[in-house]
């Protein structure tokens, strides 16, 4: 009974004693008395206790534990967390850290610490550079060629570089209107005398100087006359035909104006023309092939008559400007664009030389764009745009121009002819100067001596100057090519071209050409008088030599005819798709590679960290519940958990258990 009481007292001392390492305490069990020492404080019991003595000793130890509980409650938790951390470092797969813990030499330990820290810093720097590269969201454009892949044939827009027709020049003269160059010269002279010689108003003259070209002349004309004085479709486009693939065969379909307007052979139509007004070229014409024919169209061929008459009536080039070299050219401009879209004539046009056949080979390109953050395309783009009273399919460039025009209209109350019209009626042109259009209208020579006319003309200029300033302010907001409200389609077609040019028509074939059905209507034009006589001579049993002599000095056809062939040499589709330079999967794999190279960190290491934090959490939660923060500390060798007595009192725990026999004090 005495021995059992002694064993109970011994167990009570072992459980109540604080951690020897944390509290600098010791528990000793001599033969003659029990002694509990903590910071030089002791509680003693008799050497050979009876049952009462054992109870007294246990009570003394318990009283001491309660007295020091406020100082020692966190010490076991800190000790357990420390042991948990050491255990994690000894067994982690992160390279270098176990070496730091297990190194016996201080120098070796410092060496390992230095290299581990240096490698961690290098890894973080590399990760920073990699992250910066990733958030730039760069893309690349690798091309692919899809063999024998259906893609739509483009639409074609043609404009005459000489915007005024022969009939249009006559109409201007009959109406008493100034020619374009005369209009600009009189306007410039009036503005110079009114503003330039006064230092306080000189800036007004410079604002006008950029608005005195052909667009200002068009805006000053009556609305209907601006189309009437230009080239009509029937006079401009002589012939148009398309070749359609039908299996291994090739079918010919027509798109000439005589078929479209004459109603002949409707089943042979390849497409339709429609017109729009351009600020520099006036009447331009777009051919849109029928949608069901576009995928199988292999060629479109057109012949054009330019109407560049060179005689006393047109010797002075009434629509040429000294400061604008583009107005001094002759020929046509060709724009190739996606079907049913508005053409960007100013930036994408091809110049065609008069007296030539231009062969244009097409390469169809399908562009596939990325959405944000890698690109700026959107799946929610508009389907159509209403321009010039007609529905066009959406394109980013057309949307940009329409947005600028709409902003000018809403801000300034006028429209600019340089941009597509968004309203066809009830609007004012920004530089409309009708008072300067008539030959007897505003001229400085007559107005400087007529105060009323001078005041009226000055008021007109001042009003237009307000429009010009407002228009320029609006346009300056769109200095960049990108307009936020105009999104880029995520998939669209573009067309690359290869051109070759030959002289056409050959002089020796000109008379036979004029005898053909398509070109014979040219003989009705008044400037073709010499050719009519030569053909009449030839048809009345005249010799070729006589006809040649009659046309030896004529070059009217070489100056006015041109032909265009748009050819699809094959049905290959070139696909250019945006791809991320550094995708998310590539970014993550490179992060894993950097961690593995520098510090050996893998996903298993992440699991180890999670396991470490879970055990730390368990220790802390046990303490908060009053169970004892260190009651379940893992062994680093993976064995089962030890009790608190095992952790805090290893020497005692290694001794006999309560059911074991203690040595007798006497023996």
VEXDREN-2710 file (C-alpha; in Angstrom, 1 decimal):
% VEXDREN-2710
k/r/px/py/pz
1/UNK/0.0/0.0/0.0
2/UNK/2.9/2.3/0.8
3/UNK/4.6/1.6/-2.4
4/UNK/1.4/2.2/-4.4
5/UNK/0.9/5.6/-2.7
6/UNK/4.5/6.5/-3.5
7/UNK/4.0/5.6/-7.1
8/UNK/0.9/7.8/-7.3
9/UNK/2.8/10.8/-5.8
10/UNK/5.6/10.2/-8.2
11/UNK/3.1/10.3/-11.2
12/UNK/1.5/13.5/-9.9
13/UNK/4.8/15.2/-9.7
14/UNK/5.7/14.2/-13.2
15/UNK/2.4/15.5/-14.7
16/UNK/2.3/18.8/-12.8
17/UNK/5.9/19.8/-13.4
18/UNK/6.6/22.4/-16.2
19/UNK/8.7/21.7/-19.2
20/UNK/12.3/21.4/-18.0
21/UNK/13.8/23.2/-21.1
22/UNK/11.3/26.1/-21.0
23/UNK/11.1/26.7/-17.2
24/UNK/14.6/25.8/-16.2
25/UNK/13.1/23.3/-13.8
26/UNK/13.9/19.8/-12.6
27/UNK/12.1/17.0/-10.8
28/UNK/14.1/14.7/-8.6
29/UNK/13.0/11.6/-6.7
30/UNK/15.5/10.8/-4.0
31/UNK/15.0/7.9/-1.7
32/UNK/14.4/10.0/1.4
33/UNK/12.3/12.9/0.1
34/UNK/10.6/14.3/-3.0
35/UNK/11.8/17.7/-4.2
36/UNK/10.2/19.8/-6.9
37/UNK/12.5/22.7/-7.9
38/UNK/11.5/25.6/-10.1
39/UNK/13.7/28.7/-10.3
40/UNK/15.3/27.8/-7.0
41/UNK/11.9/27.3/-5.3
42/UNK/11.1/23.9/-3.9
43/UNK/8.4/21.8/-2.4
44/UNK/9.6/18.8/-0.3
45/UNK/8.0/15.5/1.0
46/UNK/9.1/12.8/3.4
47/UNK/11.5/10.1/2.3
48/UNK/9.3/7.2/3.1
49/UNK/5.8/8.4/2.7
50/UNK/2.7/6.7/3.9
51/UNK/-0.6/7.1/2.1
52/UNK/-1.2/10.4/3.9
53/UNK/2.3/11.5/3.1
54/UNK/1.7/10.7/-0.6
55/UNK/-1.6/12.6/-0.6
56/UNK/0.1/15.6/1.0
57/UNK/2.9/15.6/-1.5
58/UNK/0.5/15.5/-4.4
59/UNK/-1.5/18.3/-2.9
60/UNK/1.6/20.4/-2.5
61/UNK/2.6/19.9/-6.1
62/UNK/-0.9/20.7/-7.3
63/UNK/-0.9/23.9/-5.2
64/UNK/2.4/24.9/-6.7
65/UNK/1.2/24.2/-10.3
66/UNK/-1.9/26.4/-9.8
67/UNK/0.3/29.2/-8.4
68/UNK/2.6/29.2/-11.4
69/UNK/-0.1/28.4/-14.1
70/UNK/-0.3/32.0/-15.3
71/UNK/3.4/32.0/-16.1
72/UNK/3.7/28.6/-17.6
73/UNK/0.5/28.0/-19.7
74/UNK/2.1/29.2/-23.1
75/UNK/5.5/27.7/-22.5
76/UNK/4.4/24.1/-23.5
77/UNK/2.6/25.5/-26.6
78/UNK/5.7/27.4/-27.7
79/UNK/7.9/24.4/-27.1
80/UNK/5.5/22.1/-29.0
81/UNK/5.4/24.6/-32.0
82/UNK/9.1/24.8/-31.9
83/UNK/9.5/21.1/-32.0
84/UNK/6.9/20.9/-34.8
85/UNK/8.9/23.4/-36.9
86/UNK/12.2/21.6/-36.3
87/UNK/10.5/18.4/-37.3
88/UNK/9.2/20.0/-40.5
89/UNK/12.6/21.4/-41.4
90/UNK/14.3/18.0/-40.9
91/UNK/11.9/16.2/-43.2
92/UNK/10.9/18.7/-45.8
93/UNK/11.6/18.1/-49.5
94/UNK/12.7/21.7/-50.0
95/UNK/16.3/21.5/-50.8
96/UNK/18.9/22.9/-48.4
97/UNK/16.7/23.4/-45.3
98/UNK/17.2/19.9/-43.9
99/UNK/21.0/20.5/-44.3
100/UNK/20.8/23.6/-42.2
101/UNK/19.1/21.7/-39.3
102/UNK/21.3/18.6/-39.5
103/UNK/24.7/20.3/-39.9
104/UNK/26.9/19.8/-36.9
105/UNK/29.5/22.4/-37.9
106/UNK/28.5/26.1/-37.5
107/UNK/30.5/27.0/-40.6
108/UNK/28.7/24.5/-42.7
109/UNK/25.4/25.6/-41.3
110/UNK/26.1/29.3/-42.2
111/UNK/27.2/28.2/-45.7
112/UNK/24.0/26.4/-46.3
113/UNK/21.9/29.3/-44.9
114/UNK/23.7/31.7/-47.3
115/UNK/23.1/29.5/-50.4
116/UNK/19.5/28.8/-49.5
117/UNK/18.7/32.5/-49.0
118/UNK/20.6/33.5/-52.2
119/UNK/18.7/30.9/-54.2
120/UNK/15.4/32.0/-52.8
121/UNK/16.2/35.6/-53.7
122/UNK/17.3/34.6/-57.2
123/UNK/14.1/32.6/-57.6
124/UNK/11.9/35.5/-56.6
125/UNK/13.7/37.8/-59.0
126/UNK/13.1/35.4/-61.9
127/UNK/9.5/35.0/-60.9
128/UNK/9.1/38.8/-60.9
129/UNK/10.5/39.1/-64.5
130/UNK/8.3/36.2/-65.6
131/UNK/5.2/37.8/-64.0
132/UNK/5.9/41.1/-65.7
133/UNK/6.3/39.3/-69.0
134/UNK/3.0/37.5/-68.5
135/UNK/0.9/40.6/-67.6
136/UNK/2.1/42.3/-70.8
137/UNK/-0.2/39.8/-72.6
138/UNK/1.9/39.7/-75.7
139/UNK/0.6/37.7/-78.7
140/UNK/2.1/36.2/-81.8
141/UNK/0.6/35.6/-85.2
142/UNK/1.7/32.2/-86.6
143/UNK/0.3/31.6/-90.1
144/UNK/-1.3/28.5/-91.3
145/UNK/-2.3/27.5/-94.8
146/UNK/-5.6/25.6/-95.2
147/UNK/-5.7/23.8/-98.6
148/UNK/-8.8/24.0/-100.8
149/UNK/-10.8/25.9/-98.1
150/UNK/-13.9/27.9/-99.0
151/UNK/-13.6/31.7/-98.4
152/UNK/-15.7/34.5/-99.9
153/UNK/-14.5/36.6/-102.8
154/UNK/-14.1/40.2/-101.9
155/UNK/-16.1/43.2/-103.0
156/UNK/-14.5/45.7/-105.4
157/UNK/-14.8/49.5/-105.4
158/UNK/-13.7/51.7/-108.3
159/UNK/-13.4/55.5/-108.4
160/UNK/-12.2/57.8/-111.2
161/UNK/-9.3/60.0/-110.3
162/UNK/-10.8/62.7/-112.5
163/UNK/-14.1/63.2/-110.7
164/UNK/-15.8/65.6/-113.2
165/UNK/-17.3/64.0/-116.3
166/UNK/-17.5/65.8/-119.6
167/UNK/-21.2/66.3/-119.2
168/UNK/-20.6/67.6/-115.6
169/UNK/-18.3/70.3/-116.9
170/UNK/-20.9/71.4/-119.3
171/UNK/-23.5/71.5/-116.6
172/UNK/-21.3/73.7/-114.4
173/UNK/-20.9/76.1/-117.3
174/UNK/-24.6/76.2/-118.0
175/UNK/-25.5/76.8/-114.4
176/UNK/-23.1/79.6/-114.1
177/UNK/-21.1/77.9/-111.4
178/UNK/-17.4/78.2/-111.0
179/UNK/-15.1/75.3/-111.7
180/UNK/-13.5/73.7/-108.7
181/UNK/-10.1/75.3/-109.1
182/UNK/-11.7/78.8/-109.8
183/UNK/-13.8/78.3/-106.7
184/UNK/-10.8/77.6/-104.5
185/UNK/-8.8/80.5/-105.9
186/UNK/-11.5/83.1/-105.4
187/UNK/-12.1/81.8/-101.9
188/UNK/-8.4/81.9/-101.0
189/UNK/-8.1/85.5/-102.4
190/UNK/-11.2/86.7/-100.4
191/UNK/-9.9/85.1/-97.1
192/UNK/-6.4/86.4/-97.7
193/UNK/-7.6/90.0/-98.1
194/UNK/-10.1/89.7/-95.3
195/UNK/-7.9/88.0/-92.6
196/UNK/-4.2/87.5/-93.7
197/UNK/-3.1/91.1/-93.7
198/UNK/-4.4/91.7/-90.2
199/UNK/-2.1/90.1/-87.5
200/UNK/-5.0/89.6/-85.1
201/UNK/-7.0/87.5/-87.7
202/UNK/-4.2/85.8/-89.6
203/UNK/-4.9/82.5/-87.8
204/UNK/-8.4/82.5/-89.4
205/UNK/-6.8/82.5/-92.9
206/UNK/-4.6/79.5/-92.0
207/UNK/-7.7/77.6/-90.8
208/UNK/-9.4/78.3/-94.1
209/UNK/-6.4/77.4/-96.1
210/UNK/-6.8/73.7/-95.2
211/UNK/-10.5/73.7/-96.2
212/UNK/-10.4/75.2/-99.7
213/UNK/-9.9/72.0/-101.7
214/UNK/-12.3/69.8/-103.7
215/UNK/-14.3/68.6/-100.6
216/UNK/-15.3/72.2/-99.9
217/UNK/-16.4/72.6/-103.5
218/UNK/-18.6/69.5/-103.3
219/UNK/-20.2/70.7/-100.0
220/UNK/-21.0/74.0/-101.7
221/UNK/-22.9/72.4/-104.6
222/UNK/-26.6/71.6/-104.4
223/UNK/-27.2/68.2/-103.0
224/UNK/-28.4/66.5/-106.2
225/UNK/-25.9/68.3/-108.5
226/UNK/-22.9/66.7/-106.6
227/UNK/-23.9/63.4/-108.1
228/UNK/-25.0/64.6/-111.5
229/UNK/-21.7/66.2/-112.5
230/UNK/-19.8/63.0/-111.7
231/UNK/-19.4/59.9/-113.8
232/UNK/-22.4/57.7/-114.2
233/UNK/-22.1/53.9/-113.8
234/UNK/-23.1/53.1/-117.4
235/UNK/-20.4/55.5/-118.8
236/UNK/-17.7/54.5/-116.3
237/UNK/-18.0/50.7/-116.2
238/UNK/-18.0/49.3/-119.7
239/UNK/-17.9/45.6/-119.0
240/UNK/-17.9/43.4/-115.9
241/UNK/-18.0/39.6/-115.8
242/UNK/-17.2/36.9/-113.2
243/UNK/-15.9/33.3/-113.6
244/UNK/-17.6/30.9/-111.2
245/UNK/-16.2/27.4/-110.3
246/UNK/-18.8/24.7/-110.8
247/UNK/-17.0/21.4/-110.0
248/UNK/-14.3/21.1/-112.7
249/UNK/-16.2/23.5/-115.0
250/UNK/-16.0/27.3/-115.1
251/UNK/-19.2/29.3/-115.7
252/UNK/-19.3/32.9/-116.9
253/UNK/-21.7/35.4/-115.3
254/UNK/-22.1/39.1/-116.0
255/UNK/-22.2/42.1/-113.7
256/UNK/-22.2/44.8/-116.4
257/UNK/-24.5/47.8/-115.9
258/UNK/-26.4/47.0/-119.1
259/UNK/-27.5/43.6/-117.6
260/UNK/-28.3/45.1/-114.2
261/UNK/-30.4/48.0/-115.5
262/UNK/-31.6/46.5/-118.7
263/UNK/-33.1/43.4/-117.0
264/UNK/-31.5/41.0/-119.4
265/UNK/-30.7/37.5/-118.3
266/UNK/-31.3/37.9/-114.6
267/UNK/-30.1/34.3/-114.1
268/UNK/-26.7/35.4/-115.4
269/UNK/-26.2/38.1/-112.8
270/UNK/-23.0/37.8/-110.8
271/UNK/-23.7/40.8/-108.5
272/UNK/-24.9/44.4/-108.2
273/UNK/-23.2/47.8/-108.2
274/UNK/-24.1/50.6/-105.7
275/UNK/-22.8/54.1/-105.6
276/UNK/-21.6/56.4/-102.8
277/UNK/-20.2/59.9/-102.7
278/UNK/-16.5/60.3/-101.9
279/UNK/-15.0/63.6/-100.8
280/UNK/-12.2/63.5/-103.4
281/UNK/-13.5/61.3/-106.2
282/UNK/-17.2/62.0/-106.1
283/UNK/-19.1/59.0/-107.5
284/UNK/-17.5/55.7/-106.6
285/UNK/-19.1/52.3/-107.4
286/UNK/-18.9/49.1/-105.4
287/UNK/-19.5/45.6/-106.9
288/UNK/-21.0/43.2/-104.4
289/UNK/-21.1/39.6/-105.7
290/UNK/-24.2/37.6/-104.8
291/UNK/-23.4/35.8/-101.5
292/UNK/-24.1/32.3/-102.8
293/UNK/-21.5/32.8/-105.6
294/UNK/-18.6/34.3/-103.5
295/UNK/-17.1/31.1/-102.2
296/UNK/-16.7/29.7/-105.8
297/UNK/-15.7/32.9/-107.7
298/UNK/-12.3/32.6/-109.3
299/UNK/-12.0/35.8/-111.3
300/UNK/-13.7/39.2/-111.8
301/UNK/-12.8/41.2/-114.9
302/UNK/-13.8/44.8/-115.5
303/UNK/-13.2/47.4/-118.3
304/UNK/-13.4/51.1/-117.5
305/UNK/-13.6/54.2/-119.5
306/UNK/-12.1/57.2/-117.7
307/UNK/-13.5/60.1/-119.8
308/UNK/-10.2/62.0/-119.8
309/UNK/-11.0/64.3/-122.7
310/UNK/-8.1/66.5/-123.6
311/UNK/-9.2/69.4/-125.7
312/UNK/-9.8/73.1/-125.4
313/UNK/-12.7/72.5/-122.9
314/UNK/-10.5/70.4/-120.6
315/UNK/-7.0/71.7/-121.4
316/UNK/-6.8/73.7/-118.2
317/UNK/-7.7/70.8/-115.9
318/UNK/-10.4/72.6/-114.0
319/UNK/-10.4/70.2/-111.0
320/UNK/-6.6/70.1/-110.5
321/UNK/-4.9/71.9/-107.5
322/UNK/-1.3/73.1/-107.4
323/UNK/-0.8/72.2/-103.7
324/UNK/-2.5/68.7/-103.9
325/UNK/-0.6/66.4/-106.2
326/UNK/-3.3/63.7/-105.9
327/UNK/-5.7/65.9/-107.9
328/UNK/-3.2/66.0/-110.8
329/UNK/-3.4/62.3/-111.5
330/UNK/-5.4/60.4/-114.1
331/UNK/-6.5/56.8/-113.9
332/UNK/-8.7/54.9/-111.4
333/UNK/-8.4/53.8/-107.8
334/UNK/-9.3/50.2/-106.8
335/UNK/-10.3/49.2/-103.3
336/UNK/-10.6/45.5/-102.3
337/UNK/-12.5/44.8/-99.1
338/UNK/-14.7/42.3/-97.4
339/UNK/-18.2/41.8/-99.0
340/UNK/-20.9/44.3/-98.2
341/UNK/-18.6/46.5/-96.0
342/UNK/-17.8/50.1/-96.5
343/UNK/-14.5/50.6/-98.4
344/UNK/-11.6/52.6/-96.9
345/UNK/-10.7/54.3/-100.2
346/UNK/-8.3/56.8/-98.5
347/UNK/-6.0/54.2/-97.1
348/UNK/-6.4/50.9/-98.9
349/UNK/-6.9/51.9/-102.6
350/UNK/-4.7/50.7/-105.4
351/UNK/-3.9/53.1/-108.2
352/UNK/-4.5/51.9/-111.8
353/UNK/-2.8/53.4/-114.8
354/UNK/-4.7/54.5/-117.8
355/UNK/-4.0/52.5/-121.0
356/UNK/-3.1/49.3/-119.1
357/UNK/-4.4/46.0/-118.0
358/UNK/-3.7/45.4/-114.3
359/UNK/-3.8/41.9/-113.0
360/UNK/-4.3/41.6/-109.3
361/UNK/-3.8/38.2/-107.7
362/UNK/-5.5/37.7/-104.4
363/UNK/-4.4/35.9/-101.2
364/UNK/-7.3/35.4/-98.8
365/UNK/-6.4/35.8/-95.2
366/UNK/-8.6/34.8/-92.2
367/UNK/-7.7/36.9/-89.2
368/UNK/-8.6/35.4/-85.8
369/UNK/-8.2/37.8/-82.9
370/UNK/-8.0/37.3/-79.1
371/UNK/-10.3/38.9/-76.6
372/UNK/-9.1/40.9/-73.6
373/UNK/-6.7/41.0/-72.0
374/UNK/-4.6/39.6/-74.9
375/UNK/-6.5/41.5/-77.6
376/UNK/-9.3/43.9/-78.1
377/UNK/-11.8/42.0/-80.2
378/UNK/-15.4/41.5/-79.0
379/UNK/-18.1/39.0/-79.8
380/UNK/-20.7/41.7/-79.4
381/UNK/-19.9/43.9/-82.4
382/UNK/-22.7/45.5/-84.3
383/UNK/-24.0/43.6/-87.3
384/UNK/-24.7/46.6/-89.6
385/UNK/-24.0/50.3/-90.1
386/UNK/-26.3/52.7/-91.8
387/UNK/-24.2/54.9/-94.1
388/UNK/-25.4/57.0/-97.1
389/UNK/-28.9/55.6/-96.5
390/UNK/-27.7/52.0/-97.0
391/UNK/-27.0/49.1/-94.7
392/UNK/-23.3/48.0/-94.7
393/UNK/-21.9/45.1/-92.8
394/UNK/-19.9/46.1/-89.7
395/UNK/-16.2/46.9/-90.0
396/UNK/-14.0/48.7/-87.5
397/UNK/-12.8/51.4/-89.9
398/UNK/-16.3/52.2/-91.1
399/UNK/-17.5/52.4/-87.4
400/UNK/-14.6/54.8/-86.6
401/UNK/-15.5/57.1/-89.5
402/UNK/-19.2/57.0/-88.7
403/UNK/-18.5/57.7/-85.0
404/UNK/-16.5/60.8/-86.0
405/UNK/-19.2/62.0/-88.4
406/UNK/-21.9/61.5/-85.8
407/UNK/-19.8/63.4/-83.2
408/UNK/-19.4/66.3/-85.7
409/UNK/-23.1/66.3/-86.4
410/UNK/-24.1/66.3/-82.7
411/UNK/-21.5/68.8/-81.6
412/UNK/-21.3/71.2/-84.6
413/UNK/-24.7/70.7/-86.3
414/UNK/-23.1/69.8/-89.6
415/UNK/-21.6/66.9/-91.5
416/UNK/-18.2/66.7/-93.2
417/UNK/-18.0/65.1/-96.7
418/UNK/-14.7/63.5/-95.8
419/UNK/-16.6/61.0/-93.8
420/UNK/-19.6/58.8/-94.7
421/UNK/-22.9/60.5/-94.3
422/UNK/-24.9/59.2/-91.3
423/UNK/-28.0/61.3/-92.3
424/UNK/-29.1/61.7/-95.9
425/UNK/-31.5/64.7/-95.4
426/UNK/-32.1/67.8/-93.2
427/UNK/-28.4/68.5/-92.5
428/UNK/-25.8/71.2/-93.3
429/UNK/-22.3/70.7/-94.7
430/UNK/-19.6/72.2/-92.5
431/UNK/-17.9/74.1/-95.4
432/UNK/-20.9/74.8/-97.6
433/UNK/-20.2/78.2/-99.3
434/UNK/-23.0/78.5/-101.8
435/UNK/-22.4/82.3/-102.0
436/UNK/-19.0/81.7/-103.4
437/UNK/-20.1/79.0/-106.0
438/UNK/-21.7/81.3/-108.6
439/UNK/-19.6/83.2/-111.0
440/UNK/-21.3/86.4/-110.0
441/UNK/-21.3/85.5/-106.3
442/UNK/-18.7/86.5/-103.6
443/UNK/-15.5/87.7/-105.4
444/UNK/-13.1/90.1/-103.8
445/UNK/-12.8/92.2/-106.9
446/UNK/-16.5/93.1/-106.8
447/UNK/-17.1/92.9/-103.0
448/UNK/-14.4/95.3/-101.8
449/UNK/-16.3/98.2/-103.4
450/UNK/-19.7/97.0/-102.3
451/UNK/-20.1/97.2/-98.5
452/UNK/-23.3/95.2/-98.3
453/UNK/-21.9/92.3/-100.4
454/UNK/-18.6/92.5/-98.4
455/UNK/-20.6/92.2/-95.1
456/UNK/-22.7/89.3/-96.4
457/UNK/-19.7/87.4/-97.7
458/UNK/-17.7/88.1/-94.5
459/UNK/-20.6/86.8/-92.4
460/UNK/-20.8/83.6/-94.5
461/UNK/-17.0/83.1/-94.0
462/UNK/-17.3/83.7/-90.3
463/UNK/-20.1/81.2/-90.0
464/UNK/-18.2/78.6/-91.9
465/UNK/-15.1/79.4/-89.8
466/UNK/-17.0/78.5/-86.7
467/UNK/-18.0/75.1/-88.2
468/UNK/-14.4/74.5/-89.3
469/UNK/-13.1/75.1/-85.8
470/UNK/-15.7/72.9/-84.2
471/UNK/-15.1/70.2/-86.7
472/UNK/-11.3/70.3/-86.2
473/UNK/-11.8/70.2/-82.4
474/UNK/-13.9/67.0/-82.8
475/UNK/-11.5/65.3/-85.2
476/UNK/-8.5/66.1/-82.9
477/UNK/-10.2/63.8/-80.2
478/UNK/-9.8/60.9/-82.6
479/UNK/-6.1/61.3/-83.4
480/UNK/-5.5/57.6/-82.6
481/UNK/-6.8/54.9/-84.9
482/UNK/-8.7/53.1/-82.2
483/UNK/-12.1/54.3/-81.1
484/UNK/-13.3/52.8/-77.8
485/UNK/-16.9/52.4/-79.0
486/UNK/-15.8/50.5/-82.2
487/UNK/-14.7/47.0/-81.3
488/UNK/-12.7/44.7/-83.5
489/UNK/-14.5/41.6/-84.8
490/UNK/-12.9/38.4/-83.5
491/UNK/-12.8/36.9/-87.0
492/UNK/-12.6/38.8/-90.3
493/UNK/-11.2/38.4/-93.8
494/UNK/-8.5/40.6/-95.4
495/UNK/-6.9/40.3/-98.8
496/UNK/-3.3/40.6/-99.8
497/UNK/-2.5/41.5/-103.4
498/UNK/0.2/40.9/-106.0
499/UNK/0.0/43.2/-109.1
500/UNK/1.3/43.2/-112.6
501/UNK/0.6/45.7/-115.4
502/UNK/0.7/45.5/-119.2
503/UNK/-0.1/48.1/-121.9
504/UNK/-3.7/47.8/-123.2
505/UNK/-5.2/48.0/-125.7
506/UNK/-2.8/47.3/-128.5
507/UNK/-3.1/49.9/-131.3
508/UNK/-3.4/47.3/-134.0
509/UNK/-6.5/45.8/-132.3
510/UNK/-8.3/49.1/-131.4
511/UNK/-10.6/49.2/-134.4
512/UNK/-11.7/45.6/-134.0
513/UNK/-12.2/46.3/-130.3
514/UNK/-14.5/49.2/-131.1
515/UNK/-16.5/47.0/-133.4
516/UNK/-17.4/44.6/-130.5
517/UNK/-20.7/44.7/-128.7
518/UNK/-19.3/46.0/-125.4
519/UNK/-17.1/48.7/-126.7
520/UNK/-19.2/49.9/-129.7
521/UNK/-21.2/52.3/-127.6
522/UNK/-18.0/54.3/-127.1
523/UNK/-18.4/55.4/-130.8
524/UNK/-21.4/57.5/-129.7
525/UNK/-19.2/59.8/-127.7
526/UNK/-18.3/63.1/-129.4
527/UNK/-14.6/62.8/-128.7
528/UNK/-14.6/59.5/-130.7
529/UNK/-15.2/61.3/-134.0
530/UNK/-11.8/60.2/-135.6
531/UNK/-12.4/56.5/-134.7
532/UNK/-15.9/56.6/-136.1
533/UNK/-14.6/57.9/-139.4
534/UNK/-11.9/55.2/-139.5
535/UNK/-14.4/52.4/-138.9
536/UNK/-16.7/53.8/-141.5
537/UNK/-13.8/53.9/-143.9
538/UNK/-12.9/50.3/-143.1
539/UNK/-16.5/49.1/-143.4
540/UNK/-16.9/50.8/-146.8
541/UNK/-14.2/48.6/-148.4
542/UNK/-11.4/50.9/-147.2
543/UNK/-7.9/49.6/-146.6
544/UNK/-6.3/49.0/-143.3
545/UNK/-3.6/51.4/-144.3
546/UNK/-6.1/54.2/-144.8
547/UNK/-7.7/53.6/-141.4
548/UNK/-4.3/53.5/-139.8
549/UNK/-3.3/56.8/-141.3
550/UNK/-6.4/58.4/-140.0
551/UNK/-5.6/57.2/-136.4
552/UNK/-1.9/57.5/-136.5
553/UNK/-1.9/60.6/-134.2
554/UNK/-4.8/59.5/-132.0
555/UNK/-4.2/58.2/-128.5
556/UNK/-7.7/58.7/-127.0
557/UNK/-8.2/55.0/-126.1
558/UNK/-4.8/54.7/-124.5
559/UNK/-5.6/57.7/-122.3
560/UNK/-9.1/56.5/-121.3
561/UNK/-9.3/52.7/-121.3
562/UNK/-8.1/50.4/-118.6
563/UNK/-8.9/46.9/-117.6
564/UNK/-8.7/45.1/-114.2
565/UNK/-8.5/41.3/-113.6
566/UNK/-9.0/40.1/-110.0
567/UNK/-7.8/36.6/-109.9
568/UNK/-8.0/33.9/-107.1
569/UNK/-5.1/31.6/-108.2
570/UNK/-6.1/28.9/-105.8
571/UNK/-8.6/28.2/-103.0
572/UNK/-6.0/28.1/-100.2
573/UNK/-6.9/30.1/-97.1
574/UNK/-4.1/31.7/-95.0
575/UNK/-5.2/31.7/-91.4
576/UNK/-3.5/34.1/-89.1
577/UNK/-4.6/33.4/-85.5
578/UNK/-3.4/35.3/-82.5
579/UNK/-1.8/33.1/-79.8
580/UNK/-0.5/34.0/-76.4
581/UNK/3.3/34.3/-76.2
582/UNK/3.0/33.2/-72.6
583/UNK/-0.2/31.4/-71.9
584/UNK/-1.5/30.6/-68.4
585/UNK/-0.4/26.9/-68.6
586/UNK/3.0/27.9/-69.9
587/UNK/3.3/30.6/-67.1
588/UNK/2.5/28.0/-64.4
589/UNK/4.9/25.4/-65.9
590/UNK/7.7/28.0/-66.0
591/UNK/7.0/28.9/-62.4
592/UNK/7.2/25.2/-61.4
593/UNK/10.5/25.0/-63.3
594/UNK/12.0/27.9/-61.5
595/UNK/11.0/26.6/-58.1
596/UNK/12.3/23.2/-58.9
597/UNK/15.7/24.5/-60.3
598/UNK/16.4/27.0/-57.5
599/UNK/14.9/25.5/-54.3
600/UNK/13.5/22.2/-55.3
601/UNK/10.0/23.3/-54.3
602/UNK/7.3/21.0/-55.8
603/UNK/3.6/20.4/-55.2
604/UNK/4.5/17.8/-52.6
605/UNK/6.3/20.6/-50.7
606/UNK/3.0/22.6/-50.7
607/UNK/1.3/19.5/-49.2
608/UNK/4.0/19.4/-46.5
609/UNK/3.4/23.1/-45.7
610/UNK/-0.3/22.4/-45.4
611/UNK/0.4/19.4/-43.1
612/UNK/2.7/21.6/-41.0
613/UNK/0.0/24.3/-40.5
614/UNK/-2.6/21.8/-39.7
615/UNK/-0.6/20.4/-36.9
616/UNK/0.3/23.8/-35.6
617/UNK/-3.4/24.7/-35.7
618/UNK/-4.2/21.5/-33.7
619/UNK/-1.7/22.5/-31.0
620/UNK/-3.2/26.0/-30.7
621/UNK/-6.8/24.8/-30.6
622/UNK/-6.0/22.2/-27.9
623/UNK/-4.5/25.0/-25.8
624/UNK/-7.6/27.2/-26.3
625/UNK/-9.9/24.4/-25.2
626/UNK/-7.7/23.8/-22.1
627/UNK/-6.7/20.3/-23.2
628/UNK/-3.1/21.1/-23.3
629/UNK/-1.4/22.6/-26.3
630/UNK/1.3/20.0/-26.5
631/UNK/-0.7/16.9/-25.8
632/UNK/-0.2/15.6/-29.4
633/UNK/3.2/16.4/-30.9
634/UNK/4.3/14.4/-33.9
635/UNK/7.5/12.4/-33.8
636/UNK/9.8/13.3/-36.7
637/UNK/10.3/9.7/-37.6
638/UNK/6.6/9.3/-38.3
639/UNK/5.8/7.2/-35.3
640/UNK/2.7/7.6/-33.1
641/UNK/2.2/10.8/-31.0
642/UNK/3.7/10.9/-27.6
643/UNK/1.9/12.1/-24.5
644/UNK/2.7/15.3/-22.7
645/UNK/4.6/13.5/-20.0
646/UNK/6.7/11.8/-22.7
647/UNK/7.6/15.2/-24.2
648/UNK/8.1/17.2/-21.1
649/UNK/9.6/14.6/-18.8
650/UNK/11.6/12.2/-20.9
651/UNK/13.7/11.1/-18.0
652/UNK/10.7/10.3/-15.8
653/UNK/8.7/8.8/-18.6
654/UNK/11.5/6.4/-19.3
655/UNK/11.2/5.2/-15.7
656/UNK/8.8/2.7/-14.2
657/UNK/5.1/3.1/-14.9
658/UNK/2.6/3.2/-12.0
659/UNK/2.0/-0.5/-12.3
660/UNK/5.7/-1.3/-12.2
661/UNK/7.6/-2.0/-8.9
662/UNK/9.9/0.8/-7.7
663/UNK/13.1/0.0/-5.9
664/UNK/12.9/0.0/-2.1
665/UNK/14.6/2.8/-0.3
666/UNK/16.2/0.4/2.1
667/UNK/17.5/-1.9/-0.6
END
